[in-house]
Amino acid sequence: MKLDARLTENITNALHNGASKEELLELLRVHPGTGSTVKTLERILYTLRYDYNLDIEYRDKQYKLHHNTGSSKLNASNLFLQYSQIAGEMVDTPDSVDFGPISKTADMTRLRELIVAIKTRNRIMMHYRSFRSDDSTRYSIAPRSLKFWNYRWYLIAVKLPDEDFRIFGVDRIVKLSPTSDFFEKDTYPKVPSHIIGVSNYSEPAEDIVIQIDPYGGQMFQSLSYHPSQRVTKLENGNYKVTWQVAVNKELIELLCSIHQEFKIIKPTSLKVQMNEHIERLSRNLSA
């Protein structure tokens, strides 16, 4: 489950001193765009426990962040809280940090550098090694956002001087060098929000509509992949799921991962790309 930086900071602060279920639910109620049900709270606590390794105990009707000196969970806890504190101070929070599980500890230094650069709106020079080459390439960029997707952190930046959005895997960044150049908040366009995943930022949003069986519909009621996601129960017992997003490979991969029966209502372009993707898979399997 993706956690909003500001909300996560508020919850972890409450857990330091101990908080009842009602007190935690109240934090959800006052946070815009977040569900305030017990199920939502349980999913957040599950994510903090098992994705972030925070040792949260429930005793005497209170949830509390347990500090066990010498425990590896304490190190994970300190790492996460340090990260959360930095992110919580960012001017662009929550848009600039899309929380996912902390990966390697070694990535934290690079993430901290990027968070500071986003916060201060500092143009940076970056040496980046792609998967296609052993040599690094030098880029001048304006860092705009960080996003976690499919167990990997990505930097979304404006590449200079052409001002195109580019996506960089944080683990492939070789070197970062801040410059003396800073930019105002509106100097460059905002990062488009109509994306599931991290590709096709230049493509427009489309109305995506699928119809899925009852089990799949209930699954989507529990799992939201984008703020625009809407789930409606139909008279025949099936469900309609809609998004306003760009068609990209992550959306196609998401749909291909669904085991329940569903059909694409629109757009036609998504049907075409899905068929092409399935044909490639079929060729690879038969090779």
N, C-alpha and C positions, 0 to 999 in steps of 0.2 A: 504493500500500500504506500502511495506517495504521501509524504507529510509536508504540510506548509511550515516554513521556517518559523514564522512568528507564533503560530499556534503551538508548535513543538516546544519552543522556548518557554511559553507560558505553562505548558503542561509539566515539563521537566522541573521548572522552578517550583510548581506546586508539589510535585513529588518529593522534592528535597525535604520539605517539612511534614509531608504526609497530607493526603487529601481524600475526602470521602468520594464515593461515586457521584453523589449529587453535586459536589463542588467541581468535579471534573466535567460533568455534563453542562454545568453553567458556563465553563470556559468555551465549550463547543457552541452553546447558544449565542454567545456574544460575538463569536467569530463569524464574519460574513462568508457565505458560500460553503459552510460546513454543516453536515447533518448533526443533529443533537440527540440521536437515538442511542440507546444502550448498545446496540450492535455496532454503531460507528465507534463508540468509545472502546469497545472490546477489540475491534480491529486495530485501532491506534495502539492500544497497550500491547497487543500481540506483536505488532511491527517493532515497537520499541524493545520488546524482550528478545525477539528472535532474529530480527534483521540488524539491530544495533547492539545486541548483547547487553542491554541495561538490566540490572538485577532489581526487578520491581517485585516487592512482596506485598501481600494483602493480609493484614492482621488488624484485629479490633476495628473492623469496618472501615479501614483506611488503606489506601495504596501508598507505598513509600519506596523511594529509591534507596536501596540497601547498599551501603558501602562496606565491603569486606576487604580490609587491607591485605595486599599481596595477591589478591584475586586477579586473574586475567580480565574478568568482567569489569573490575574497577578501572583498568587501563582503557578498556573500550568505552566505559562510561565517561571518563575524563576527556577522551578524544572527541566523543560526540558532543559533549556539553561545550567544549572549547569551540568546536566548529559551529554549533548552534548559536553561541554567543556572538561570534563574528558575523554570521549571516543575519542574525536578528538586528544588527546595527546598520545593515545596508539600507541605503536610501530607496533602492528599488525593490526591496522585499515586499510581497513574496514572489514577484515575477522573475527575479534574477536567480533564484535558487529553487530547483525542483528536486526535493529531497528523495533519495533512495538509500538503500543500505550502504554503509561505509565499506569500501573494498579494502585495498591494501593500505597499511599505515603509511607506507612510503609515498602514497598519493596525496597525503594530507598537506605536505609542504607546498606542493604545486597548487592544490586547491586553495590554500590560504592565500597564496600570491595572487591567484586569479580573482578571488573574492575581494581582496583589497583593491585590485585594479578596477574591478567593476564598481566598487563603492566610490572610489575617488575619481572615476571616469578618466583613467590614465591610459593614453595610447601606449602600446608596448611593441617591442621587437621580439619576435619569436622564431626559434629554430625548431622545425617540425619534421619528423621522419615518418612518412606514410608506410603502409604495408607493402606498397609497390616498389619501394626503393630502400637501399641501405644508407643512402646519403640524405642528409637533412636539407630542407629548403627554408630560406629566410623569408619571414613575412612581417609586414607592418600591419598591425590590426588595432581596432577599437573593440575591446572585449565587452560583450553585452549581456551574456547570460550563461549560466551553467545548467546542464540538464543530465539527469541520470536515466539511462534507458538500457534495458536488457543487460544489466549488471556491468555497465560501463559508463564512466563520466564523459560528457562532451562539453566543449566550449563552443558557444555560438558567438561569432564575432563578425564585425564588418571589416572586410579586407580592404586595405588602402593601397593605392588611391582610387580604385574603381568603385568602392563602396558597395560591393556585393556581399550578401550574407554567406559565410563559410562555416562549416562544421569541422571541429578538430577533436580527435580523441585525446583526452587529457594524458593518458598513459603514453602517448607517442610524442609528447612535447619534450624536446631535448633541453631547451634553455629558454628562459624568459628574461627580458631586460626592459625594465620600465624606462620610458623616455621622460623628457621634461615637458611634454605636451599634454595638456588636459583639455577636455571638451565638455561643453554644456549638455544637459540632459537631452535636449531636443536637436542636437547637432545631427544625429543620425536617426534613421527610422527605428521605431520600436520593433522588437522581435515579434514576428507574427505568432499569434496564439492559436491558429487554426490547424495545428499539426499534431498528429499522433506519432510519437517517435521523434526522429531528428533529421528527416530528409524532406526535400521538396518545399523549402521555405518560400521559394519564388512562385509556386503554383497557387492558384486561387482556391478558396474554399468551395466545396460543392455539397449539395444535400445528399447525404448517404442514407439509404433506407434499406433495411433487411427485415425479413419476416422469419421468425425462429420458433421452434417448438417450445412447449411450456417449461421444460427443464432449463433450456438455454435462456429463455426470457427471464426466469428467476435468477439465473446466474448473473445476467447483466444488471439486474436490479441490485445485486450485491457488489458488483465490481464496475466501477466507472473508469473508462479509459480516456475520457476527455470531458471538460466542463459542459460541452454542448450535448452530451449524451442524454437521450430521453428514451424511456421504456414505457410502452403502452400495451395493456392487455387487450386483445381483440375478442370479438364475439365467438369466434371459433375455438377459443382456448389458447391459440398461439399468441405471440407477442411481436410488436413492431419496435425495432430499435433504430434510432436515428442519430446522426451526427452532422455537424457542419464543419467539415475538415477537408483538407486536400487529399487527393488520392496519392498514396505513396507506398513504398515497399513495406513499411511497418504496418500500415492498415491491412495490406494484402496478407502479410504473415499472420496478423492477428486473426483474420477471417479463416485462414487455412488451418489455424490451430483449434478451431471449434469442432468438437466431435458431434454436436447435436445437429439435427436436420434444420437447414435454413436455406433461404433463397434471397438473392439480391434483387430488390425492386428497382432501384436506380442508384447511380447513373449507369448508362451503357458503357462508359469508359472503364468503370470498375469491373464490369463483367468481362470486358475484353482483356484487361490486364490480368485478371484472375485466371482466365483460360490460358493465357500465354505462360503464366507462372506454373500452372499445373502441367502444361505440356513440357516445359523444361524439366520439371521434376520427373515426369514419366520417362523422358529421354535419358536422364541421368541414371535412373534406376534400371533401365533396360540395357545400358551400355556395358 
